[in-house]
C-alpha cells in the first residue's frame, strides 16, 4: 500500500497558483487612469526588473526556511538581524493597516455601485456630516464589525475570496470578449487613438507627464506584482523544485506581464481617456466600475441598441463588476485583517511584545492585537477624512493619497528583503533544496539592479509631491513607513532591554 505519497505541485499548477495570487483585475483600470497606454511599458519593465529576479530570491528564502512561521520576519532575521527584521516587518505590517483604511472606503463605493449602478458616495450624508466624513464613519463601523467577526473565529466567511477570485476571472473574460467585439464592430477604430509609438511609454494624464512622475509610476507596477513573498514556502511541495520553480516563474512573468499589457490596451478600445476618465467624479476607488459601465454602453451601441438599452447594459456591467469586486474585497479583508498580524506576532520573539498582545483567544486569534490594530485603522480613517475636509479636498485626492501611502509602505520592505539576500546566501549552515543563483557575481549584480529599481520607484514617489508642493500628500506618503518604522525601533529597543534585564 505504498500509494499514499504526497502529490507534488507541477509547473502548470504552480503557474496557476502564481497567476491567481498576483494578477489583479482592478490594477489595469488604475493603470489606464494614471498613464493610459503608457502604463504598458512600465508594467513590462516591472515584470523583468522586479518580479522575475525577486521571485527567485523569495523562493530560496522560502525553501531554506520552510519551517519558520514568521514569514518575511524569519527571512530577515536569518539574514541580517532581529532588529532590522522587526523594523522592516513592522513597516510591512503598516502597509496592511493602510490597505485596510483604503479598502474599507472602497467597499462603500462598491456597495453603492451594486445598489445604484454607479458611485453615489459623494452624496452620502449622515448626522449632518459631509460625504467624506460619512463614508469614513461607515468605513469605521465596517472595520469594527469585521474585526468582531474575525475574533469569533468566523473564518468560513474567508471562503468568499474563492468566489471573488472566480468573479474576477469572469470579469477578465468579459473585458476581452466585449473589447474584441467592439473593435470588430467599430471597424478596428480605437476609442483612445494611438498617435505615436511613444504613447506606449508616456502618459496622457498631466499628473504623470514629467520624467520624475513617469518613473514614480513604476511603484504601481511593482505593487501590481506584489504578494509573491507568500509563495516562497511552497518549494518543498514542488515536483523537482530546482527545475519547476524557475520554469514556472519565467512562464508566469511572461503570462502576467502580457496579461497586464493586454488588459491596459483593451481599455483603450472602448474608453477615450479625455471623455471618460478625465472627470472630477472619477477616482481610484470607482475607476473600475466607471470603465466597466462604459464598456457595457459601448458594447450595446456596437450592436445597435437604443440609447436607453445601451445605458441599461452599462449599468448591468458596472453592477456585476462591483459584485465581483465586493466578494474579492471581503474575502481578502477577512483574511488580511489577522493573517499578517498573527504571522508577525507568532514568528517574532514573544519577549518583544507585552504578554497580552501575544495571547490567543479560544478561537486561536490574537484578540488584543487585533483590536489595537483596528483602533489604529479607525483613527487613520477619521484623521485622513477630517484632514481632507479641512483642506477642502475631494474623494479623488483622498484615494490618490491612500494609494500612494499604501504603495510605498508595501514595497519598501522589499528593499530589505532583496538587500538582505547576499547575507542570506553567505550562510553555510542552511539546507537549500532550491537554489536559483549559483554565481555570486551574477547574484550581486541582480540584487543591485533590483534594489536600485525599488529605491528609485519609492524615492521618486516620495519626492514627487514635494516638488509639486503638495505638502499634505508629501507628509502622508512618508508618515506611514517613517512612523511605523520609528515606533518599531523604539518598541524593539525598550522590550529588548527589558528582556535582557529579566534574563540577568
N, C-alpha and C positions, 0 to 999 in steps of 0.2 A: 504493500500500500504506500509506495513512495511517490504518489501523485500529488501530495499536499505541499508542493513547492510554491513559494510566494511568486505571484505573477509579476514580471518585470515590466516597467514602462518602456514602450518602444518610441522610436523617433517621431512617428506620426502622432502618437498620443501626447507626447511632450510638446510638440508644436501647437496642438490644440489647447493644451493647458496654458502655455505661454500667451497665446493669442487671446484667450478669454480673460486672462489676468491683466494684460497690458492694454489691449485695444479698447479705446473708449469712443463710442459714437458721438458723445457730446463735445469731444475735443475738436472735431473738424468744423462745426459751426462757429466755435470760438476763434479758431484759426482763420476762417474765412472772414469773420468780422474784423479781426485785428489787421490782417495782411492781404486779404483777397487771395489771388493766385500766388502771390509772393510767398505765402506760407509753405508752399510745396518744397522749395529749395531748402528752407531751414529745417523742415521735418526730415528730409532725406539726410541732411548734414548731421542732425542729431542722432539719427539711426546708426550711422557709421562711426561718428566720433565719440558718442557716449554709450548708446545701447549695446552695441556689439562688444566693445572691449570690457565695459563694466560687468556685463553679464557673465563673462568668462571668469572675472575675479570673484564675483559673488558665488559662482559655482564651486570655486576652490575653497572659499571660506566655508560654505555650507557642507561640503563633503568632508573636510578635515575636522570640522567642529559640529558634526551632526548630532552629538549627544547633548550639546548645550541647549538650554531652554531660554536664553536671554536674547536671541536674535542678534541684531547688529551690536548690542551691548557686548555680548560674548565674543563676537568677532573682533571688536576694537580692543577689548580687554586682553585678548590673547595676542594682539599685535603691538600695541603701544603701551597703554597704562590704564588702570582702573579709573583714574581721574578724568582723562580725556574721553574714555568710553562713556562715563557718566554724563559729562557735559554734552557730548555730541548726541547721545541718545535722548537727552532731555530736550535738546533743540528739535530733534526728530519728532519727539512727542508733542512739542508745541505746534508742529505742522498739523497734527491731527486735531488739536484743540481749535486752531484757526479754521481747519476744514469743517469742523462741527458748526462753527459760527456761520460759515458761508453756506453750507448745505441746508442748515435749519431754515434759512431765509429763502433758499432756492425751492425748498419743498412748498413754501407758501405760494410761490409763483406757479409751481406745478399744479397744486390743488386748484388754484384759481383758474388755470387753463382748462383743467378737466371739467370744472363746473360751468364756466362761462365761455369757453372756446378760445380765450385769449387772456393775457395778463391784465388783471384789474387791481393788482395790489396798490397801484398808485392812487386808487380812490378809497382804500380801506380807512375807516375812522372808528375808533372805539374810545369811549370815555373822554371825548374831547381831544384826543391825541391826533397828530397829523399821521399821514400814511406811513412814513418811515418808522415812527415810534410804535405805531400799531402793529406793523409787521414784526418789529423787534419783540413786542410783548407776546404775540402769538408764537414766535420762534422760541422764546424762553419757556413758555408753557409746554411746547412740544418737546424740548430737550429734557425738561424735568420729568415729563411723562415717560419718555423712552428710558431714562436712567432708572426710574422707579420700576419699570417692567423688567429691565435687564437685571436689577438687583434681586428680583423674584425668580430669576432663572428662566425667563420666558425665551429660551434660546431657539425654540421651534420657529419663532417669527423670522429668524435669520434665514429660514428657507425661502423667504420671499425673494432673496437675492438670486436664487436659481431661476425663478420666474422672470425676474428683471433681466437676467442675462439672456434668456430666450427672447424676451421682448426687444432687447437692444439688437440682437441678431436679425430679428424680423424687420426692425427699422432700417438696418443696413440694406436688406433686400428690397424694401420699399423704395429707398433712395435710388438704388442702382436701376431697378426696373423702370420706375417712373421717369428718371432722368433720360434713360435711353429712348423711351417712348416720346418724350417731349422733344428731344433732339431730332428724332426722325420726323416727327410731325411738323416741326418748325424748319424743315429743310436744312438741318445742321447749322442753324444760326444760334450763337450763344447769347444768353441774356447779358452776361458780363463779357464784352468783347475783348479779344487779345490783340493789342496793337503792336507789341514787340516782344521778343523773347525775354527781355529784361522784366516783363510783367510777372514772370515766374520766380523772381527773386526780390522784387521791390514791392512796396505797399501802396495800395490805393487809398489807404487811411492816412490822413495827415499826421496823426499822432505817432505813426511808425515810419516816417519818411526820412528822418535824419539817420546818419550812419550808426550812431550810438543806439537809437531806438530800434533800428532793424536788428542789430546784433543782440540787443537785450531780449528780442523775441525768441532767441534761442532757448531761453528758460521755459517758454511754453512748450517747445518741442521736447525738452528734457523731462518736463513734468508729464507730458503725454506718454513717455516711455517708462515712467516710474512704477515701482512695485515689484520689479524683478528680484529684489533682495529677498522677497518672501519665497522665491522658487529655489534658492540656493540649497535648501535642505533635502531636496528630492533626489540628489545624485546617487545616494546609496540604494535607491529603488529602481535605478535605470538598468536596462539591458546593455552591457558593455558601455559604461558611462564615459570612458575615455574617447569613444567614437560617437556615441549617441548625443551627448550634450553639445559639443561644438557643432555637430551637423544640424541639430535642432535649432540652435541659436542662429546660425547662418541663415537657415531657411526662414526662421521667424523674423529676423532683421529685414530680409527681402520682402516677405509677405506683408508684415505690418507697415514697413516703410512705403511700399507700393499702395497698400490699403488706405493709409492716411492721405497720400498724394492723390489717389484716385477720388476719394470722397471730397477732398477740397476742390478738385477740378469739377466734380459733378454738381456742386452747389452753383457754380458759375453758369451751368446750363439753364437753370430756372430763375436765378437770382441776379438782378442788376444791383450792384453794391450801392450806388448813389440813390436809387429809387426805394430800396427796401431796407438796407442796413443803416444808412446814414440818416437816422431818425432819432429824435430825443427820447422816444418811448422804448427804444430798443437798447437792451443792456446785456451783460454777460450772463444774467440769470434766465432771461427769456428768449435769447437768440435762437436756441434750438427749435422752440415752438413757432417763432416768427418764420424761420426758414421752412419748417415743415408745412406750416399753413400756406405759405406762398407756393410751395411745391404742389400741394393739392389743388390750389387755384389754377396754376399753370397747366397741370395735367387735365383738369376739367375743360379749360379753354382749348387745349390741344385737340380734344375730342369733340369740340364744337358745342359744348354745353352752354346753356344760358348763363348770364352773369350771376343770377341768384343760385343756380345749381352749382356753378364753379366755386362760389363763396362757401356754400354748404360743404362741398368736398374739402375745401381748405380747412374749415372748422373741424371736420372729422379727422383729418390728418394731424392737426395740432393736438386734439384731444387724445388720439391714440398714442402719439409720441409722448405726451405728458403722462399718460397712464403707465407706459413702459418705463419712463424715467423715474416715476414715483416708486415703482416696485424696486428698481435698482438702488435709488437713494435710501429707501427704508431698510432694505436688506443690508446694504453697506453700513448704514448708521448703527444698526443693532449689533453688528459685529465689531465695528471700529470704535465704538464708544468705550469698549472694555478690552479688546484684544491687545492693542499696542501697550496700553497701560499695564495690564496684567503681565504681559511678557516682560516688560521692563522691570516691574517690581519683583517678580519671581526670579528673574535672571540675575539681577544685581544683588550684592551682599545685603542681607537684612539689617546689618548694623548701620547702614546708611540711611535707614528710614525709621521714623517713630514706630513703635510697636503696633499701634492701632492701624497705621496705614497698610501694613503687610498682612493684617489679619483678614482671613476669608470668612464670609458668612456661610450659612448652612447650604447654600446653593453654589458654593465654590467661587463666589465673586468678591473682589476686594471692595466691599461696600463703602468704607470710609473714603478710600482713594477715589472712587467713582463720584461721590458727592462733592469732594474737593474739586475734582476736575470739572464737574457740572457747574459749580459755583463760579469758577474762573470763566467758563464759556458764557454763562449768563451775564457776568459783569462786562465781558468784552462786547457781547451783543448790545447791551444797554449803552455802554460808553461810546461805541462807534456810531450808534444811531443818534445819540444826543449830540455828539460832535458834528455829525453830518447836518443835523437840524440847525445847530448854532451858526455854522458857516454857510447855510442855505445851499447845500448841495443835493442833487437828485439821486435817484437809485442807481443810475449809470455810474456815477462817481463812487458810490458805496461798493458796488460789486467789482469795479475795477480795482479799488483799494484792497478788498478782501482777497481777490485773486492774486495780486502782486505779493501780499503778505504770505499767502499760502504757498505760492511757488518758491519764494526764497527760503522759507522755513523748511520745506520738504526736500529741496535739492541741496541745501548747504551741508547736511550730514553726509551726502555722497562724496563731498570733498574729503572728509575724514576717512571714509571707507576706502576710497581709491588711494589717497595719500598714505594710508597705513599698510597698504598691500605689500610694498617692498620689505617692511619689517616682519610681516606675517610670513613671507617667503624665506626669510633668513632662519626661521626656526627649524631645527633639525629633529625635534622630539615629537613631531606630529605624523600620524599615519595619513597619507594623502592618496586616497583611492582615485582621485581625479586631478590631473594637472593640465592646464591649458598652456602655461608658459614654462618652457624648459630653458630658454636662453635668458639669462639675467639682463643682458644688454637690451634685448627686444622688449622684455617686460618693463624695464625702467623707461624706455622711450615711449611706450604706450601709456604708462602711468603719467608721465609728464604731459603728454598731449591731452589725455582725458581730464587731468586736473586743470590744465590751462583752459579748456573749453568750459568746465564748470565754474571756474573763478571768473572768467570773462563774462559769462552769461549772468551770474549773480551780481558781479560788480557793476555791470552796465545797467542792470535792472534797478539797483540801488542808486546809482549816480543820476539816472535819467530824471527823476522828479526833482532832484536838487538843481539840475541845470534848467529845468522848466520853472523853478521857483515855486513848485507846488509843495509847500512845506508840510502840509498835513500828510500827504502821501509819502513824502520823503521820510518823515519821522516814523510813521506807522509801518513802513516796509522794513525798517531795521529794528523797530521796537520789539517785535516778536522774538527773533533769534537772539538779539542782544539781551533783552530782559530775561528770557528763559535761560540763556547761557550764563548770565551773571548770577541768577538765583541758584542754578545748578552748582556753580563753583563755590558759592557761599555755603550751600547745604552740604556739599561733599566735604569741604574743609572743616566745618563745625562738627559734623557727625563722625568724621574720621578721627579728629582729636578726642572726641568724647569716647569713641570705641577704644582708642589706644590707652586712654586713662583707665578705663574699666579693666582692660586686659592686664595693665601693670599693677 
